[in-house]
Amino acid sequence: MLRSCILFGLSLFPGVLLAEEEVDFARQILPILSNKCFLCHGPDAEEGELRLDSAAAAHADLGGHRAIDPENPSESIALHRIHSSDDPMPPEHAEKPLTQPERELLSQWIKQGGEYAMHWGFVKPHKDREHEGDSAAQIDAFIQQQLQAKQIDFAPAAEKSTLARRAAFVLTGLPPEPKMLDAFLADESEHAYERLVDRLLASPRFGEHQARYWLDAVRYGDTHGLHLDNKRGIYAYRDWVVKAFNDNLPLDDFITWQLAGDLLPDPSLEQLAATGFIRLNPSTGEGGAIGEEFQAKNNFDRVETFGTVMMGMTLNCVRCHTHKYDPIQHTEYYQLMAFFNSTAEPALDGNSYTYGPIAWVPANQTAWKAWTEVVAQRDETIEAATSVLQQSDRETALGKYATARTNWKSSDWKMSKPVSVDADFTWDSEPNEKASEPELAHVAGLPGEISGRSSRGKVPTSGKAIWVTATVEVPQDQSLLVSFSGAVGSELWVDEKPTVVTVQDADDRLVIARPYFSSGLHRLRFKMVGGKNVNQIIAKVQNPWDAFASNETWETCNKSDQLEMLADPHGPWKDSEFHSAAVEIAAASHRMQSKFVSTLIAQDLPQPRETRLLKRGEYDMPVGDPLQPSGLKVLNPFPDDAPPNRLGLARWLTSPDNPLVARVLVNRIWQRTFGEGLVRTPEDFGLQGQQPTHPELLDWLAVEMHQSNWNLKHLLKQMVTSRTFCQSSKWRNDIDDPENRLWSRGPSFRLDAEVLRDVGLWASGLLDPQMGGEGVKPYQPAGMWLAMAHPASNTKQYVRDEGDLLYRRSLYVYWKRTSPHPMMTLFDAPDRETSCVRRSRTTTALQSLGMLNETQRIEIGRKYAEQLLDQYPSDSARLEGLWKTLTCRPPTPTEQQVCLDLLQQLRQRYEAAPASAEELLSIGEAKTKEGIDPTEMAAWTQVVTTVLASDVAILLY
């Protein structure tokens, strides 16, 4: 009776009575429950405890009463407890008590029946029919709807020059090229801006800039990240990401290749390189580390990164228990982990550059382009040959030739320790016997590849070589492909006769030859010379016809084997019309492969590992039966016809039924375009994340991604051509919106660390346009790596690069995870030990000191000043040129006067202290042009450096 009286009295309180406006559970109530109640009454509640995370639990009969009673709302226990002064919920001592507005909203919802609905992020997105047509116009329609509700409109359009700079930074990370800018400013047509955007999207700089955001998210680094933090070979993955964005690879393929490129039929080198995504987890080879523990830790990292990057979900806590806020079960975490638990790399990396499965791929973007062209020629030739083969009975003859030559074998593989490159070698008279110098011994791993170290010795360094011998026995006269590692000077002998090998230069790391063997026994002798690119011992003898004999049909052979069979100078194709073309293509292929570099890839074990739930996430506490791989049930069902492996995971993830992936991706695309996401917690789309500012727009963009075939450039073009993007970014006094959640003005934010460096290099003419390749090491304070490194680490000494490598784009700066480049971290770049999908933007005094004093900043200022002095006749003209390059507009009178005053002060300073001018001009490796007055040069260097550190240069606006 007392409880009923209390509840009756509560119904008289202001805010508790039923209001006219319907409460939206998913967007208004669920965030409150998640934030204030689910810690105790959510998915992770103890058995028998009250749960409020589902309608069934909240409406359940608890012995004559219900937490929420839809039939008699005023009798709901929850209504009583949230208003109770004696025993409130949450309790008075709770870390997050309810606010009065929250109590009133909950009361209103309960009074309306306490109906539940799915969290918005777990509901499949859809488009409203009324919002069809041009994407840019639809973006504006959604934004304008909320603006009109506030009785305001868009801000005026940005100046044309400002807009060109803004679009160029968003799409390429650099200002527009002067000729491109001039053409745009002179173009008065209505499509001028669209043409500018198309040119920016087509620029190779587009892929480099967009790749930065993805590399942050997947925690790309050039080192292992733990213990020794040694080098590892995976920069080809970074280059593949750049290429994929420039090629506008559909984002569903972009995801699938990274998750499961190795599981696709006859995977290409690009698809294999893409699986470096799986291998980016920090790893260790520390003595005393337990393999089973790091097998679990490596996969914990993969699962949690996968959750953040692909789904915007925080899976970390599910490692130990069911999620306290989101409907994700403890078991589901390990079902996801089962997809990654069967990859073939060892749990401990051996501190090796090439641990685990690797692929050999082109070394940079130029090499990738050349390889793509050769592959296209190869495929065209094979397609033509296959067409002829299908119209004849030659396949039987080819099969007989292949079968007759399958019983060849190699044996008695021996290898020396590293010796001087000049060491001699002779055979004794008896077969399979070695001379006393150098000493040879049988070695495991050959024929094949041995990473880094072997039971016999190390990969030879420059000036050293190793000798390898073997015997080969063939049943019929035939050619065999022989490949082995080695730099310039490496050689191959067959029966003491030197064999013609690939012409080598300083970039080569592999020798490929095709010696001819008559039937019988033969002796091979390899001289493998060490070099910069030789980081594995490779010695292989292969017969491409084996693939035909085992597959039984030509078309089931992979294209690499098909090409080698067509090019065989003694094979049955030798008189065909395709043979000569195949020989040329194979030769080009071999030349390119000789310069390939290694990259870590994913590969599954022949027999999957068992995955069990780990109690509290402890590697040595497995419980229950082995789990089958599966996705999260709250999202979309795992397809019945999908394989239970990473390829099936990719299909589940990119399915149109998955409610999260497209939303998460378009939100991050919006974030890098406008500075903030529609969801401002891009790492968390769950119940603890923020609500989208424009939920219907987010859904519309997600569906647009699916309907546009996951076209990144299409989405970016629609965003940057929208009126929302093209607005002025000036502060508005007519609206109270400090965080620009209504998008009532254009984007404005500080540029990221890489962009700040790149702009300076570009403007000064120092930027090296070379794309891809191993990470570079620009100027850095001495001793930083040494202070952070283990004494045995091969990255303890920072050896600065020289020449053009100092001026490569910042994307290519070597990323040592335990000590990233200090100018990167100073401006909020992450260490990439974990996933980062949103960088912070701080403003500190130390940043100003770095911008004005760091070696490369002074060098940039010096070279830029040299350009201005050389190109323009007067101070005012130089300032005009400086401003146009950096801001795409002339300086204002105030800006010009301030700079002229500073210039005059600096001239007086350096005229009085010429030694200081000389000291300033000596900073940096780039040479100063002769004949320029040191005082004038020093003064202008400081002016340029100051402008480069000011808001006009470091902000997007």
N, C-alpha and C positions, 0 to 999 in steps of 0.2 A: 504494500500500500504506500509506504514511504517513497519507494523508488518511483512509483507512478505519479505521486504528487510532485516529486522533483522534476520529472520529465514534463509534466503538464506546465509547471512553472517556467521551464526553459523555453517552452513554445511561445511565451510572452516576451522573450528577450528580443531586442532589436537585432536584425540580421538573421534570425533563425527562422522566421516565417517564410513560407514559400514565396519566392520572387517570380516575377514574370519571365525573366530570362532563363533559358535552359542551360544548365551547367554541362560543360563538355568534360566527360570523365578523363579521356585520354590526355587532353592538353591542360586541364585545370586541376583535376583531383589526383590523378596518378603521380604527378611530380611531387605533390605534398606527401602522399602516402609513402613514396619511395624515399624521400629525403628525411622524413620524420618518424615513420612507423616500421618500415621493412627491416630495419636492423634487428628488431626482435620478432616481428610478425610477418616476415617475408619468406622467400623460398627456402632460406636456410634455417627456419625455425625448428626447434626441437620437436620430436614426435609428441603429439598431444597438446602442443601449444597452439594458441589462437593464431590463425593466419589471415591476413587481409590482402594477399596478393592474387586472390582469385574469388570470383563470385560464389563458387561452390563452398569454399571455406568460410567466407564472410557471412553467407546466408544460412549456414548450417545450424540446425537445432542443437543448442548447447545445454539441453535440459530445461526446456520451457522458455528459453530466451535465445536471442540471436544477436551477434555483434551488429549486424545490419539487417533489419527486418523490413523487406520490401512491402509486405502487406500492412504492417503497422509501424510506419517509420518512427513515430514518436516513442515507440517501445524499444528502439534500438539501443543496445548497451553502449555502443560507440558514441552515440549522441550524448548520453549521460556522462561518460568518462572524459570526453574532450572538454566539457564545461564544468566538471566537478572541481570544487575548491578543496575537498578533503583528499581525494585520491585521483588526481588527474592523469590522463594519458596524452602525450608522454609524461613521465613523472617530472616533478619539479627539478630534480637534479639532472635531468637528461641534458646531453650536450646540445641537442637541437629541439627546444620546446616549440610548440605551435604559437604563431602570432595570432592576434585577434582577427585580422582579415582571413587568415587560413581557417580558423575555427568557424567563422561565419560561412565561408564557402563550403566547407565540409558539411555543416549543418544543412545548408541549402540543398546540397547533393543528396544527403540522406532523406530529407523531406520529399525530394522528387522521386524517391524510390530506390536510391542507392544502386542504380544499374552500372554494370561494368562494361568496359570495352577494351580492345587490344591497344597497347602502346602504339603510337603513330608509326614508329620506326619499324614495327613488325608487320605492318599492313602493306600489302602490295600497292605501290603508287599507281595513280591513274591520272588521265587528262580529262578535264571538263570539256564537253563538246563546244562550249562557247569560246574556248580558247584554242582555236585552230588557226593555222596560217603561219606567216613569217615569224621565225623564232624571236628575232630582236624586238619586233612589235609586241609579241606576247609577253616577253620579259617586262617591257614597259607597262603593259596593261595591268599586270599583277602589282607592280610597284606603285603605279598611279592610284590603284584602288585604295591602298592604305593612306596615301598622301591626301586624297580627296576626303577621306574620313576625318582628317585633321584640318580640312579646309585650306590646304596649301597645294602647290604644284611643284613640278621639277624646278631646279635651279636653272638659270640661263646656261646656254651652251658654252663650253670652254673655248678659249681662243684657239684658232686653228693650229698655231704653232705649238701651243701647250698640248693639244690633243695628239698631235703627231709624236711628241716626246713621250707622252703617257702610253700610247699604244705600243710604241717601239720598246719601251722598258718592259711592259707586261708580256710582250710576245717574244722578244729576243734578249732582254737583259742589257741592251745597249741603246744609246740614242740613235735616231735615224741617220743614215749616211747623208752627208751634205747634199749630194746630187739628188737623192731620194726626197729629202726635205724640200729642196728648191722646186722640184717637179710638182710636189704636192701643193705647196703654197701658191704656185703659179696656175694650178689647175682649178678652174672656176666651175667645173661641171658638178652635177649633183652626185656623181659616183666617184668623185676624187678620193674621198676618205676610204671607200670600200676598196679601191684599187691599191691604196697605200697598205691597207690591212692584208690584202692578198700577197703583196710583195714581201711583207714582213713574215707572213706564214710560210712563204717559200724559201726564206733565207735559211742557210745551214746553221745559223746562230740560234734559230728557233729551238731546234732539238737540244742544243747545249744548255740553253736556259731552262727549258721545261724539265730536263733531266735532273737538275739540282733538287727540285722538290721531291722527286721520286727517290733519289739517293738518300736524302734525309730520312724518308719514311722507311726504307728497307735497311737502314743503318749500314750503308756501304763504307768500307774502309780498305786501305791497302795493307793492313797488318792484322795479325790474329786477334789482338785486343786484350789478351790475358798473358800473365807470366812474362815470357820473353818479349811478347808483342813483336814477333818477327815478321819479316816480309812474307807476303803470300801472293801468288799469281792469280788475280781475278779482275784486273783492270779492263780486260776484254768485255766483261759484263757491263761495266760503266759505258764503254763505247757502243755496245749493242743497244743500250737504253737510248742513247743519243740518236743512233740510226733509226730505231723504231719510231721515235717521235718525228724525226724528219721525214720518214717514209709514210707517216700517218697510219701506222699499223693499227687496225681496229683494236680498241681497248680490250675487247673480250679475248682476242688472240694474244694481245700483250700480256694478259693475265695467264692465259692457258699455257703459253710457251714458257713462262717463268715457273709455273707450278709443275708442268709435266711435259716440257718440250722433248725430253728424252724418251717419253712413252708414245709419242706420235709415230705413225708409220714412216720408216726410213727418214729419221729426223735430219734436217739440214744443220750446218754448222751454226747458223743463227739460232735455231731452236735449242741446240745444245748449250750454246753460250748463255742463252736466256735463263737456263736453270741455275745459273750462279746465284739467283735469288735464294735458292734453298741452302746455299753454302755460305751465306754472309754472316751467319751467327759467330760471335766471338768464340774462340777455341783455345785449347792449351795442350801442351805436351809436358807439363810440369812433372818432374820426378815425384813419385808418391801419389800422384793423382789416380783416382780409381776409375777405371774404364766404364763400369756400370753406372757410376754416379754421373759422369759426363755424357754418357749416352742419354740419360734422362735430361740433364741440364741443357744440352744442345737442342733437344726437341721441345723442352719448355719454351726456350727462346723463340723457336720457330712458330709454335702454336700461338704464342702471345703476340708476336709480330704480325702473323697472319691475321689475327683478330683485329688489331689496330689498323693495319694497312688496308685490308680488303673489306672489312665489315664495320669499322668504327666501333668495335666492342672491346670492353675491358675484360679480358679473359684471365688476367693474372691471378685473381683470387680463387678462380675455379680450380686452379691447380691443387688447392688444399681442401676445398669444401664447395658445396653448392653455392652459387652466387647469392649474395645477401640482398641484391636489388633486382637483378634481371633474371628472367626465367630460364636459366642455364644450369643444368644439373652437373654435379661433380663427374658423373660417368661420361657425360658428353665431351668434356675436356679431353679425356683419354681416348675417346672414339675419334676425335680430331687428331690427336697425337699419333694414332695408328697410321695415318696417311704418311707421316714423316719418319716413323720409327724404323722403316725398312730400307732407308737409303744406305748405300754400300760403303761410304767413307768411314774410316775408323773413328771411334769416339775421341781419341787423343790424337792430336795432329802431328806429333813427332817434331814440332817446331819447323816443319818443312814448308818450302815454297810451293810444293806440288802435292800435298798430301791428298790421298783419296782419289777417286776418279777425276780425270782431267780430259779436256779436249784441246786440240791444237787448232788455233783460229787465226785470222788475219790480225796484224799487229796494230793497226790504226784505221781511221776512216778511209784514207786513200786506198789502203790495201783491201778493205772490205768492198769498196766500189769495184776495184779491179777483179776481185774474186767473184762478185755477183755477176759481172759480165762474162767471165769464163764459165761459170756454172750455167748461165743462159745458153751459151754456145754449146756446152756439153749436152744439155738437155735436148736442144734442137737436133743435134747430130744423132743422139741415141733414139729420139722419136722417129727420125727418118729411117734409121737402120732397123728399128723394130717393125715399122710399117712394111718394109721389104721382106723381113723375115716371116711375117705373118702371111705373106702371099707366096711363100715358097716352102720347100721341104728341107731347107738348109738346117733347121733347128736340130734335126736328128744327127746330122753330120757334126754339128758343133758339140752336141752332147757326147758323142763318141770321142771326139778329140779331148774334151774336158775329162771324161771318166778315165781315159787311158793315161792321164798325167796326174792323177790324184795321189798315187802312192809314193810321192816323194817325201823325204824327211830330212831334218837337220839334227845334229847331235854333237856331243863333245864340246859344248860351249865353255870357253875359258877366257879369263880376263886378267889383266895385270893391274897392279897398283899404279897410281899416277906416277909418271916418270917424265924426264925432260923431253920436250918436244923433239929434240935432236937425237934421242936414244935410237939405236939401231935394232934391227930384228932380222933373224935368219931362221930358216927351217932346217931341221936335220933331214937326213935322207929318208927316214921312216915316216910314213903318214901318221898324222895325229900326234907327232912328237914336237916339242918346242925347243927352242934354243935356250941357253941359260940366261940370256938377257933379252928383254926383261922377263922376270919370273911370272909365269902364268899359273892360274889355279881355276878349278871348276867353280862356277858361281851360280847361285839360284837366281831365277828371275829372267834369264835369257834362254831363248829369244823372247823379247818383249821390252818392257820399260821398267826401269828402276828409278824411283824418285829419290833424288838428293843423295842418299847414302845407300850402300849395299854392304853385304857381308864381306866384300872384298876391298872396298875402298870408296872414296868420294868421287863425285863428278870432277873432272879435271878443271883446274883454273887456267887462266891465260898463261901461256908459256909451258904448260904441262900437257901431257897426252896419256891416253891409256890404249893398250892393244887388246884386241879381242880376236879369238880364233874359233873356228867351227868347221864341221864337215857337213856337206850336203850330198845326198844321194838321190838321183832322179831315175825313174823307170824308162822315160822316153826323152828324146831331144826336146828341149823347151826353154823358154825364157822365164825367169823369175824376177819379181820385184824385190830389191834389197834396199832397205832404208836404215840409216844409222845416224846418231847424233855426232856433231862435230863442226867446228868453225873452220876458217880458212886453213888449208894445209891438210885436212883430213883425206884419207885415201882408202881404197879398196883394192885387194888383189884376189883373183881367182886362179888357183893353181900357179901362184907366183907371177901371174901376169897382171899388170895394172889395168883397171877397168875404167872406162869413161864414166865420169860422175857429173852431177849437176855443177855448172859453173858457180863458184862461191864468191861471196864478198863479205864485208865485215858484218852484215846483218844476218847472215845465214846461221842456222843452228841445226840443220838437218841435211843429210846427203841422201839422194835417191838415185839409184842406178837400176838398169835392167840387163844384167849379164845373161849370156846364152850358155846353157849347160848341155853338153852331150850326155847320153845315158851313162850312168855309172856314178862313181864317187869323186867328189871334188873338195878342195880345201879352200876356205875363206879366211882372209886376214884383213881386219879393220884397224886403221889408225884413227882414233878419235881425239881431235885436238880441242882443248878447252877454249872457251870464249865467253863474252858477256852474256850471250843468249843461250848458252848451253847449260841447262839446269837439270837435265835428266839424262841417264844413260839409256839409249835406245839402240836396239839391234834387232831387226826383223827381216825375215825372209818369207815372202808370200807368193802364192800362185793365185791370181784372180780367177782362174778357171775352176778352182775348187768350189767357188760359190755356185757356178752353173751345175757342177756335178752333184752337189748336195741339194740344191733347190729343184733340179730336174727341168726347169723351164727358164728361158731367157728373162722373161718379164718379172719373175720373182727375185731376180738378183738386184742388188742396189746399184745405183747409177755410177758410183765410183768404180765398182768392179766391171760394169758394162763398158765404161770408157777404157779401162786398162785392157780388156779383152779385144775391143776394137783396135786398140793401138799396138797390140802384140805384133812385133815385126816378123814372127815366125808362126803366128796363129792362122786359122782358117779365114779370118777376115782380111788378111794382108793384100789380097788382090781386089777387094771391094772398093766401091766408090767412096766409102766412108772412112777408109783406113787413114789416108793422108791427113784428113781433117782431124781425126782422133789423135794422131801422133802429135800434131801441133798443139791441140788443146791439152793433151796429157803433159807435154813438155812445159807449157805455160803453167799448168796446175802444179807440176813438180817444183818449178822455180818459185812459185808463190808459197808452197808448203814449206820450202826450205827456210822461209823467213817467218813462218807462223810462230805464235807464242802460246804458252800454256794458259789455260784458265780452268778454275774449279767448276765442275758440273755435278748434277745429280744423276744418280743411277741406282736402281733398286736391286736388292739382293735377289738371287734366284728363288729363295724360300723366304717369305716374309717373317719378320720377328713377331713373336707374340707380344701383345700390349695388354697390360692389366692396369686397373685402377691402382694408384699409389696412395696409400693412406697418408693424409696430411702432406702429400707431395714428396714423401721420403722415398728415395730410389730403392731402398732395401726393404720396403714394406708393401709389396704387391698383395692385392687381395682379389678374390673372386676369379671367375673364369676369364679366358682371353676375350678381348673385346673386338668386335668387327668395326672397321672404319665407317664413319657416318658423319653427317652434318648436324647442325643444331635444329632440333625439332620445332622451335618457336618460329623459325624462318620459313623454309620450304622443304617439302619431303625430298629425301635423296632419291634421284631417279632410279626406277627399278632396273632399267637397262644400262645404267652406268657401271663401269668396272669399279671394284672396291680399291681403287688406288688414286694417286694424285691426279690422273686424268679424269677420273670420275668426280673428284673434288672440284676440279676446274669447271666441269659441266654443271655441277650443282650450284657453284658460285655464280656463274654467268647466265644462269637460267632466267628468263623473263619473270619467273615466279619468285625469284629471290628479292625480298623487299628492301635490302640494305645496300648492296654493292653499288648499284647505279647512283643511289642517293649520296653515298659516301664519296664517290669519285667526283660527281658534279659539284658537290659542296666544296671539295678541295680545289677544283678548277675555279669556282667562284671566288674562293678565298685568295688565290694568287692573282686574280684579276682585280678584285675590289679591296683587297687588304684584310678583309674579315669574311668568314663564311656565313651563309644563311643560317647554319648551325654553328654557333661560336665555340662549341666543344667538338672539334673535328675528330678527336680521339675517342669520343664517347657519344654514340647515338642511342645509348640505353636510357634507362629510367633516371639515372643521375645526371645525364647530359642536359644541356639547355634545349629549350624548344626552338624550332626554326623561327626566324623573324617573319618569313613568308612561306608557310608550309605548302600552300597550293603551288607556288612557284617552284619550290624544291621538287615536288612530285612531278610537275610538268617537265622540268629539265631532265629528271631521271627517265621518264618515258621517252622524251626526245632523244636521249642517248641510245636507248634500245632501237627506236625507229630510224635513227640515222646510221645504223650499223656501227655503233660505238665509235663515232667519228669525233676525235678530239678537236681537230682543226675546225670542224663545223661548229661545235659548241663554243669554242673560243671566239670565232668570228661573230657569232650571234651576240655574245656577251659584249665584245668591244665595239660593236656597231650599234648597240642599244643606246637609247637616249639616257638611260640610267648611268651608263659609263661615260657618256660624252658631256655630262653636266660640268659646270664649274665646280671646283672643289673648295671655293671660298666659304668661310664660316657664315652661317645664316643666323640672323638675330630674330627671324620671324618664327622660329620653331625651337622647342626645347628637346634637342636630340643630340646630345654631346657625343654619343658613340655611333651616330649615323645608322641606327638600326632601321630607320625608314628608308635609307638610301636616298635621302633628300638632297644630297650633294655628291659630287664626284669623289673618286678614291683619292686619298692622300695618306702617305705613310713613308717612313724612312726606308731607303733601299737596303737590301741585304748585303752582308759582308762581301760576297763574291762580286756583286754588281759594283760596289764602291771601288774595288780594286780594278775591275775590268774597264770601267768608264775612264779612269785615269790613264790606263795603258792605251786604250783606244784613242782618246783625245790627243795624247802626246805622240802618237804614231809608233809606239813601242809594241803594241799588241801583236804577237805572233799568231797568224791565222791557222797554223797547223792544228789539225783535229785528231784527237785520240792518242793512244800510246801510253807508255808507263808514266806514272805520276811524276811531276817535276818538283824541284826544291828551290824556291826563290829565297831571297834574303830572310834570315831569321836570327835572333840573338843567339850568340854562342852558348853552348852548354845546356840548352833546354832538354834535348833528347837524353843527354848523358845523365842529367839530374833525375830523370824519370825512369831510366832503363835498368834492367837487370844487367850485371856485368857480362853475361854470356849472350846478350841480345845482339842480333845483327842490325838493329836500328838504334844502337846507342850513340853512334856518331852521325851527326847531321853533316853531310857533305853537300855544300851548296852547288847547284848547277851553274853553268856558265853559258854565255852567248844567248841565242834565241830562247833557250829553255827557261830563262829567267822571266820571260815576258809572255808565257803561255797563259791562256785564259784560266781563271781561278778554278773552274770545274776540274782542271787537271792537276791541281796542287796535290802533292802526295799527302794522303790522309792517314797519319799515325794515330790510332785511336786513343792511346794513353797520352798523347801530346799533339793535338791538331795544331796547325799553324796559328800563332798567337793573334794575328790580325783577323783570323776567322772567328776565334772564340771571343775576342774583344767585342766584335759586333754580332754576338749572339748565335753564331753557328753552333750546332750541337757537336758532341764528341763522337756521335754515331756508335756508341756502345749499345744503345737501345733505339727503338723507333721514335722518330720525331715528325709529327705531321703538322706542327704549328710552332714556328720559332717565336720567341719573345722579341720585343723591340725595346731595348733599354737606352737611356741617355745618360752618359757618365762623363766626368771630366777626363778620365783616362782615354776615352775614345778621341777626344779632341787632341790630347797629347800625341796619340798614335797617328792621327791624320796629319799632324803638323811636323812630326819628327821622325817617323819610321823611314828607314833607308829607301824603300821603293817609292814612297810618297815624295821624298825630296828629289829622287831621280826622275820621277814622272814630271814634277814641277819644272825641273831643269830642262828636260827635253821639250816640254811644251813651250816653255819660255823661249827656247832657241827657235822653235817654229814661228812663234809670234814675231820675234825680232827679225826673222828672215823674210817673212811674208808680208808684213804690214809696215807702212812708212812712219806712222805716228802712234802716240800713246792711245789716243781715242780710237783709232782704227784697230789697234791690237785688242783693246777691251771689247770692241764690237765683235771681233772674231772669236774671242774667248767666250763671250756670252752666247753667241749664236751656236757654237759647238756644244756647249754644255746645257743650254736652256732652250735652244731653238728660237730665241728672240733677242733683240738688242737690250742692253742694260737700261734701266731707268736713270733719269738724271741723278737721283740720290745714289744709286749703286755706282754710277760712273764716278761721281765726285769722291765718294768714300775710297774707291780704289786708287784714284789719282793722288789723293792725300797720302795714302799708305805708300804708294810708289815713291813719292817725293821724300818721305821720311826714310825709306830704305836706301834710296840713292845717297842721301846724306850720311847714313850710317856706314855704308860700304866704301864711300869715298874716304871717310875718316879711318876706316880699318880694312884696307885692301887684303890683308892676310885672311880676314874672316870670309871675304868673298871667295878667295881661292879655296879655302877649306870647304865651304858650302858646295862649290862646283866640283869638288873631288869625290863627292858622295855618289856611289853607284858605279856600275861597270860600264854603262853606255858612254861612248866617247862624246866629248863636247866639240862642236864645230869650231875650227880655228878662225881667228879674226874677229871674234865678238868681244866687245869690251866686258871684262869680268865684273865690273861694278854694275853695269846695266843688266848683265845676265843674272847676277845674284839678286838684284832688286826684283826683277820680273819673276824669278824663280819663287821668291817668297809670296809675291802677289798671286801667282797661279796656284800655289799650294794652299793659300788661304781661301781662295774662291772655291777650290775643289773640296775644301772642308766645310763650306758654308751650306746653308739650307737650300740655296738655289741648285746645288749640285748633288746633295745627298738625299733629297726628298723626291718622291713621286707625288705630283700634284696636278 
